Amino acid sequence: MARTNLGRTPLLTTRRDFLAMSAGLAALSALPAASSAQSVKTNARILILGAGAAGTALANRLSETLDGARITILDPRMQHYYQPGFTLIAAGLKPADYSVSATADWLPRTIDWVPEAAAEIDPDARRVVTTGGTAIAYDYLVVATGLKLDFDAIEGMSLDLVGSNGIGAVYAGPEHAARTWEEMDRFTDKGGVALFTRPATEMKCAGAPLKYTFLTDDYARKKGTRSKAELVYAAHNDTFFSVPIVDEKVRMLFEDRGVASVRNHVMTAIDPGRKIATFQTPEGSKEIGYDFTNVIPPMRAPDVIRDSPLSWKTGKWVSEGWVEVDKHSLRHLRYPEVFAVGDVAGVPKGKTAASVKWQVPVVEAQLTAQIAGRESQARYDGYTSCPLITRIGRAMLVEFDYDNNLTPSFPGIIAPLEELWISWLMKEIALKATYNAMLRGRA
Ligand SMILES: Cc1cc2nc3c(=O)[nH]c(=O)nc-3n(C[C@H](O)[C@H](O)[C@H](O)COP(=O)(O)OP(=O)(O)OC[C@H]3O[C@@H](n4cnc5c(N)ncnc54)[C@H](O)[C@@H]3O)c2cc1C
């Protein structure tokens, strides 16, 4: 894979930078102890579906808090993916294996890992059937399956195309992110039209499509080809970001960087031969030609969740199939012994790893209290965080809650809407360490 040194981290420039970095990293390393939940003796059977960020973090915490519980985790994937790293891989700053580790290395030895997927969920019988046909009974179920990237919903799109014909797909996985970098590298050598989109469904890390637009702009500038490149961002609705003040900031940055935009454009098809993408718009179907594009498909709950009794049966999420939970306790609204955590939870915000960090202790506290016959006051407030990269070496650390309040973790040190080197370091260096600590149940 071609690598670049364009993104080498800048040196400390000012005393202010140094103080900000020290304070930020010190605050990050002051992680809470493994669990504040009271230890409970129980022989309850707990089944966790998915050993990604949320399932693994919860398994580690519950194995410490619950004394005697029989915890089983289902996940067929042998590899764990650190997904926030995909953007760095697709920017040529990290190799594909930067995001890959072994699932087994993160799971506590005291639990049972069944390397199969959940194929059928019967919450009335409190039973899950695996793809291998084994029925597993539970007393408590935690759904942590993440989401499904529905590339099939984009006509003409195939993951085999990524890395050729100007097609990238940062979300698809570490190898696809690396191939996306090769295409972006080629594009920024030559110029042409780069087309960026996002789906109309809920999505994980809604800042990632914007980050990649800014990164492409920055590479073209660094290579001296920006005048030959036209960048177009197609927003799925009237906004670039769901939080109004961040939306306005992105609008200003696009204006400043010369990124053109269209609104209410949802990609429905791609023609790799003609290099044309088709969009659904309020005025009907429209086509936009491209030389490079980062295809981000609609996102939904995995079929086994969507087709189960656990998904929302009314309201705006019926077709996307997210799990019907209370947005504060993350407990199922119809099956009180069921919880959902991470991307699959049907809550208005929170599809980031940073949200997982705050959701997992809530589920741990709620579940533990329920087993002990107590009530828990633990609540998830929608905390979502996005280190929005605006160029190599600069990012805005945007943090917010359900009410779109900005909730900065380092007030007075890291201003959320400023393009800062310290915020870039959070993404490039500190985030992975914090993520790993979270997986171990220590953050
Ligand atoms: C390009 C990109 C950039 C991102 N950037 C950031 C960022 O900067 N900051 C941030 O905080 N977050 C970021 N994220 C989002 C973050 O990675 C996710 O929100 C987080 O991984 C969600 O964790 P999860 O456990 O819900 O899902 P995952 O980590 O995806 O894990 C889900 C697990 O469930 C398993 N599974 C699926 N179906 C089944 C089944 N039927 N049975 C059993 N197991 C199943 C899967 O194999 C997988 O291991 C980014 C994501 C991407 C793709």
The ligand as a Gaussian input file, in Angstrom:
#p B3LYP/6-31G(d) Opt

LIG

0 1
 C      -15.328000       4.904000       9.271000
 C      -15.728000       4.958000      10.718000
 C      -15.224000       5.957000      11.526000
 C      -15.607000       6.035000      12.860000
 N      -15.078000       7.021000      13.638000
 C      -15.410000       7.097000      14.942000
 C      -14.812000       8.084000      15.787000
 O      -13.978000       8.879000      15.363000
 N      -15.186000       8.123000      17.087000
 C      -16.103000       7.245000      17.599000
 O      -16.389000       7.320000      18.789000
 N      -16.694000       6.298000      16.823000
 C      -16.367000       6.197000      15.508000
 N      -16.928000       5.212000      14.719000
 C      -18.086000       4.433000      15.221000
 C      -17.736000       3.259000      16.133000
 O      -16.739000       2.466000      15.573000
 C      -18.995000       2.428000      16.390000
 O      -20.017000       3.284000      16.849000
 C      -18.749000       1.337000      17.432000
 O      -17.825000       0.402000      16.933000
 C      -20.064000       0.641000      17.794000
 O      -19.832000      -0.480000      18.604000
 P      -20.844000      -1.723000      18.582000
 O      -20.351000      -2.692000      19.575000
 O      -22.241000      -1.244000      18.657000
 O      -20.688000      -2.341000      17.111000
 P      -19.414000      -3.079000      16.500000
 O      -18.169000      -2.601000      17.132000
 O      -19.578000      -2.928000      15.022000
 O      -19.596000      -4.612000      16.912000
 C      -20.722000      -5.378000      16.555000
 C      -20.354000      -6.862000      16.666000
 O      -21.545000      -7.637000      16.554000
 C      -21.265000      -8.782000      15.777000
 N      -22.531000      -9.286000      15.195000
 C      -23.239000      -8.787000      14.149000
 N      -24.340000      -9.530000      13.934000
 C      -24.326000     -10.521000      14.864000
 C      -25.198000     -11.609000      15.163000
 N      -26.310000     -11.855000      14.446000
 N      -24.881000     -12.431000      16.191000
 C      -23.762000     -12.223000      16.952000
 N      -22.903000     -11.202000      16.706000
 C      -23.189000     -10.370000      15.675000
 C      -20.258000      -8.294000      14.740000
 O      -19.505000      -9.386000      14.201000
 C      -19.412000      -7.324000      15.560000
 O      -18.275000      -7.948000      16.118000
 C      -16.532000       5.080000      13.390000
 C      -17.010000       4.046000      12.574000
 C      -16.598000       3.967000      11.257000
 C      -17.109000       2.816000      10.401000

